[in-house]
Amino acid sequence: MKRVKLDFPVLQVTWVDAEEIGDTGWNSTKDMLKEAKKACPTMLSVGYCIHRDEDHITLLSTYNPTVCSTIEKIPMSFVLNINELVKKELPDADL
């Protein structure tokens, strides 16, 4: 079976997400003040890095030279850590 190299590095990005909490309409001020003190959630994303600059990083979860998944754009100011995962060869699937 023929092997092909990946076109983009595969990264694991650890980042802090912005968050909006509350229901449409009125919310309890007591509940919102309690939620305000909680930290924003830390997220982990893994994907093919198709773009990276000082403003943002862009990942794809699924890739083929002619079709791909939706993109995930993460502002660099949200990023805590970036780990490059081991690059692997993939079986040739008429890419």
C-alpha positions as protocol buffer text, in pm:
chain_id: "A"
residue {
  index: 1
  type: MET
  ca { x: 0 y: 0 z: 0 }
}
residue {
  index: 2
  type: LYS
  ca { x: 142 y: 337 z: -103 }
}
residue {
  index: 3
  type: ARG
  ca { x: 193 y: 593 z: 178 }
}
residue {
  index: 4
  type: VAL
  ca { x: 160 y: 971 z: 147 }
}
residue {
  index: 5
  type: LYS
  ca { x: 283 y: 1248 z: 374 }
}
residue {
  index: 6
  type: LEU
  ca { x: 44 y: 1490 z: 540 }
}
residue {
  index: 7
  type: ASP
  ca { x: 18 y: 1833 z: 379 }
}
residue {
  index: 8
  type: PHE
  ca { x: -24 y: 2017 z: 712 }
}
residue {
  index: 9
  type: PRO
  ca { x: 105 y: 1963 z: 1066 }
}
residue {
  index: 10
  type: VAL
  ca { x: -136 y: 1810 z: 1317 }
}
residue {
  index: 11
  type: LEU
  ca { x: -156 y: 2020 z: 1634 }
}
residue {
  index: 12
  type: GLN
  ca { x: -318 y: 2004 z: 1975 }
}
residue {
  index: 13
  type: VAL
  ca { x: -417 y: 2356 z: 2082 }
}
residue {
  index: 14
  type: THR
  ca { x: -506 y: 2435 z: 2444 }
}
residue {
  index: 15
  type: TRP
  ca { x: -706 y: 2756 z: 2469 }
}
residue {
  index: 16
  type: VAL
  ca { x: -944 y: 2954 z: 2688 }
}
residue {
  index: 17
  type: ASP
  ca { x: -1290 y: 3005 z: 2542 }
}
residue {
  index: 18
  type: ALA
  ca { x: -1511 y: 3310 z: 2581 }
}
residue {
  index: 19
  type: GLU
  ca { x: -1843 y: 3228 z: 2742 }
}
residue {
  index: 20
  type: GLU
  ca { x: -2194 y: 3372 z: 2760 }
}
residue {
  index: 21
  type: ILE
  ca { x: -2415 y: 3247 z: 3043 }
}
residue {
  index: 22
  type: GLY
  ca { x: -2784 y: 3304 z: 3107 }
}
residue {
  index: 23
  type: ASP
  ca { x: -3122 y: 3251 z: 2953 }
}
residue {
  index: 24
  type: THR
  ca { x: -3308 y: 3479 z: 2713 }
}
residue {
  index: 25
  type: GLY
  ca { x: -3499 y: 3731 z: 2916 }
}
residue {
  index: 26
  type: TRP
  ca { x: -3441 y: 3806 z: 3284 }
}
residue {
  index: 27
  type: ASN
  ca { x: -3180 y: 3624 z: 3490 }
}
residue {
  index: 28
  type: SER
  ca { x: -3118 y: 3618 z: 3864 }
}
residue {
  index: 29
  type: THR
  ca { x: -2858 y: 3881 z: 3952 }
}
residue {
  index: 30
  type: LYS
  ca { x: -2739 y: 3657 z: 4237 }
}
residue {
  index: 31
  type: ASP
  ca { x: -2683 y: 3368 z: 3995 }
}
residue {
  index: 32
  type: MET
  ca { x: -2506 y: 3589 z: 3738 }
}
residue {
  index: 33
  type: LEU
  ca { x: -2273 y: 3738 z: 4004 }
}
residue {
  index: 34
  type: LYS
  ca { x: -2185 y: 3383 z: 4112 }
}
residue {
  index: 35
  type: GLU
  ca { x: -2116 y: 3276 z: 3750 }
}
residue {
  index: 36
  type: ALA
  ca { x: -1907 y: 3591 z: 3687 }
}
residue {
  index: 37
  type: LYS
  ca { x: -1642 y: 3468 z: 3933 }
}
residue {
  index: 38
  type: LYS
  ca { x: -1592 y: 3134 z: 3762 }
}
residue {
  index: 39
  type: ALA
  ca { x: -1303 y: 3091 z: 3519 }
}
residue {
  index: 40
  type: CYS
  ca { x: -1370 y: 3065 z: 3148 }
}
residue {
  index: 41
  type: PRO
  ca { x: -1349 y: 2705 z: 3018 }
}
residue {
  index: 42
  type: THR
  ca { x: -1018 y: 2564 z: 2895 }
}
residue {
  index: 43
  type: MET
  ca { x: -1062 y: 2382 z: 2565 }
}
residue {
  index: 44
  type: LEU
  ca { x: -852 y: 2133 z: 2367 }
}
residue {
  index: 45
  type: SER
  ca { x: -868 y: 2124 z: 1987 }
}
residue {
  index: 46
  type: VAL
  ca { x: -682 y: 1884 z: 1758 }
}
residue {
  index: 47
  type: GLY
  ca { x: -654 y: 1927 z: 1384 }
}
residue {
  index: 48
  type: TYR
  ca { x: -459 y: 1999 z: 1070 }
}
residue {
  index: 49
  type: CYS
  ca { x: -308 y: 2347 z: 1098 }
}
residue {
  index: 50
  type: ILE
  ca { x: -386 y: 2521 z: 768 }
}
residue {
  index: 51
  type: HIS
  ca { x: -303 y: 2875 z: 886 }
}
residue {
  index: 52
  type: ARG
  ca { x: -112 y: 3034 z: 1174 }
}
residue {
  index: 53
  type: ASP
  ca { x: -7 y: 3394 z: 1229 }
}
residue {
  index: 54
  type: GLU
  ca { x: 12 y: 3639 z: 1521 }
}
residue {
  index: 55
  type: ASP
  ca { x: -367 y: 3694 z: 1509 }
}
residue {
  index: 56
  type: HIS
  ca { x: -517 y: 3345 z: 1490 }
}
residue {
  index: 57
  type: ILE
  ca { x: -465 y: 2976 z: 1422 }
}
residue {
  index: 58
  type: THR
  ca { x: -694 y: 2776 z: 1191 }
}
residue {
  index: 59
  type: LEU
  ca { x: -757 y: 2401 z: 1219 }
}
residue {
  index: 60
  type: LEU
  ca { x: -938 y: 2142 z: 1007 }
}
residue {
  index: 61
  type: SER
  ca { x: -1059 y: 1817 z: 1163 }
}
residue {
  index: 62
  type: THR
  ca { x: -1085 y: 1634 z: 830 }
}
residue {
  index: 63
  type: TYR
  ca { x: -879 y: 1697 z: 517 }
}
residue {
  index: 64
  type: ASN
  ca { x: -848 y: 1588 z: 155 }
}
residue {
  index: 65
  type: PRO
  ca { x: -693 y: 1804 z: -120 }
}
residue {
  index: 66
  type: THR
  ca { x: -1035 y: 1847 z: -284 }
}
residue {
  index: 67
  type: VAL
  ca { x: -1278 y: 1851 z: 14 }
}
residue {
  index: 68
  type: CYS
  ca { x: -1248 y: 1921 z: 388 }
}
residue {
  index: 69
  type: SER
  ca { x: -1440 y: 1982 z: 708 }
}
residue {
  index: 70
  type: THR
  ca { x: -1539 y: 2320 z: 844 }
}
residue {
  index: 71
  type: ILE
  ca { x: -1257 y: 2531 z: 988 }
}
residue {
  index: 72
  type: GLU
  ca { x: -1202 y: 2627 z: 1351 }
}
residue {
  index: 73
  type: LYS
  ca { x: -1039 y: 2969 z: 1396 }
}
residue {
  index: 74
  type: ILE
  ca { x: -892 y: 3042 z: 1740 }
}
residue {
  index: 75
  type: PRO
  ca { x: -761 y: 3389 z: 1830 }
}
residue {
  index: 76
  type: MET
  ca { x: -396 y: 3365 z: 1941 }
}
residue {
  index: 77
  type: SER
  ca { x: -482 y: 3577 z: 2246 }
}
residue {
  index: 78
  type: PHE
  ca { x: -698 y: 3280 z: 2363 }
}
residue {
  index: 79
  type: VAL
  ca { x: -419 y: 3022 z: 2314 }
}
residue {
  index: 80
  type: LEU
  ca { x: -238 y: 2880 z: 2617 }
}
residue {
  index: 81
  type: ASN
  ca { x: -29 y: 2611 z: 2449 }
}
residue {
  index: 82
  type: ILE
  ca { x: 34 y: 2448 z: 2110 }
}
residue {
  index: 83
  type: ASN
  ca { x: 174 y: 2095 z: 2079 }
}
residue {
  index: 84
  type: GLU
  ca { x: 274 y: 1952 z: 1743 }
}
residue {
  index: 85
  type: LEU
  ca { x: 166 y: 1588 z: 1738 }
}
residue {
  index: 86
  type: VAL
  ca { x: 365 y: 1313 z: 1570 }
}
residue {
  index: 87
  type: LYS
  ca { x: 331 y: 1332 z: 1193 }
}
residue {
  index: 88
  type: LYS
  ca { x: 223 y: 1004 z: 1041 }
}
residue {
  index: 89
  type: GLU
  ca { x: 195 y: 877 z: 689 }
}
residue {
  index: 90
  type: LEU
  ca { x: -149 y: 792 z: 560 }
}
residue {
  index: 91
  type: PRO
  ca { x: -253 y: 517 z: 320 }
}
residue {
  index: 92
  type: ASP
  ca { x: -301 y: 651 z: -32 }
}
residue {
  index: 93
  type: ALA
  ca { x: -670 y: 708 z: -94 }
}
residue {
  index: 94
  type: ASP
  ca { x: -642 y: 857 z: -441 }
}
residue {
  index: 95
  type: LEU
  ca { x: -533 y: 1190 z: -293 }
}
